[in-house]
Amino acid sequence: MTFDLELGEMYVKPASIEIPAGAKLKLDVTNTGAMEHTLGLKGEDPAVFKPGESATLDWGPIHESTEAWCTVEGHKDAGMVLAIKVTGGTAAAGGDSGAADDGNAEIDANATPSAKWKAIDPTLEPAPAGKLHEVELRVEEKQAEVAPGVTQTVWTYNGTAPGPTLRGKVGDTFRVTLINDGSMEHSIDFHASEVAPNVEMRAIEPGESLIYEFEAKHAGVFTYHCGVAPMIHHMGNGMFGAVIVDPPNLPKVDKEISLVQSELYLGPEGKVSDLKKMMAGENDGVVFNGYHNQYVHEPITVDVGDRVRIWVDNAAINEPLAFHTVGLIFDTVWKEGSYLLKPDSADKGGSQTLDLAPTQGGFVEFTVDQAGSYTFVNHIMRDLSRGAAGLIVAGDAPAEAH
């Protein structure tokens, strides 16, 4: 029996076909999408289809209901599955994946990091001198510890998730060379840019590179991320970071800190994150700078009397952020390119929380008047208790969460 089959982002059309038991199956397959896809019966020996390519696949004889799917990471879970229903034969296979379910990793909130683990330094340096900032970002797919005792295969920019925080000033130009050292298509989308998405934001194959250049015309804390479909999987598996574009006349402070919120959607130990969990919004943890309770395990230190500025980017794919620091009040709040509160206000106002939807950003400022251990959190309670917390320790105070 012969069927015409279309592959696209992220679908197989038709999604279901019906054949009699024992029939041989011929599929005339065309990839009408903009990215590479594959198709394999039970995911085995997949044929590869580059954009615009067509080929004929011969399978069978087939005696029981089964499935075929695209084996590119995440595409099956995103919907690229062909159901093959057999009539007059053995009962349906019921979506047999052809692979054992190893089970997903779990976080132990009482565990401690491995001896080789080191926290990402959240200290933010001033914007570099000059009007042109040349940056190289290499895509790397690697294993990384994301919580004590939990390792995942993450997709990264320059080996970390989140990727490096970039910084400049209004009017500066960023010239970013993106190099794909991964095993699949990847891309990058800078929310700080105003460019043609089909040019700079295009997907590149493994081994390819592109130059993405833009002028930072607006101040803000902007997210950058991979835009390859399914975008939620590429972002949720580590491909995100922040670009800070300073507002004009930004005052100097004693210490600047950069925090990027994201979520963990754990797959099996050592494997990639679970796309089905991402689509359902069922995360295993919410974290700052990519690691569960990172700055509880390794607190951020400041001096008593320091004026502190914390830049915050919510790069989460699903979760909002209510950023709050216990025992401190923000006298300055700047969100999405504008001041909401300044210390010279006649109202003598203070802020308790900076609220950010996904891909929004801003900063807060405060002065640490007393030695102590100050807990910062996402004040959405379920997230606070599941990894979205850290400590700022001033002076010689012990590191204690409150």
Secondary structure, 3 states (H helix, E strand, C coil): CEEEEEEECCEEECCEEEEECCEEEEEEEEECCCCCEEEEECCCCCEEECCCCEEEEEEEEECECEEEECCCCCCCCCCCEEEEEEECCECCCCCCCCCCCCCCCCCCCCCCCCCCCCCCCCECCCCCCCCEEEEEEEEEEEEEEEECCEEEEEEEECCECCCCCEEEECCCEEEEEEEECCCCCECCEECCCCCCHHHHCCCECCCCEEEEEEECCCCEEEEEECCCCCHHHHHHCCCEEEEEEECCCCCCCCEEEEEEEEEECCCCCCCCCCHHHHHHCCCCEEEECCECCHHHHCCEEECCCCEEEEEEEECCCCCCEEEEECCCCECEEEECCEEEECCCCCCCCCECCEEECCCCEEEEEEECCCCEEEEEEECCHHHHCCCCEEEEEECCCCCCCC
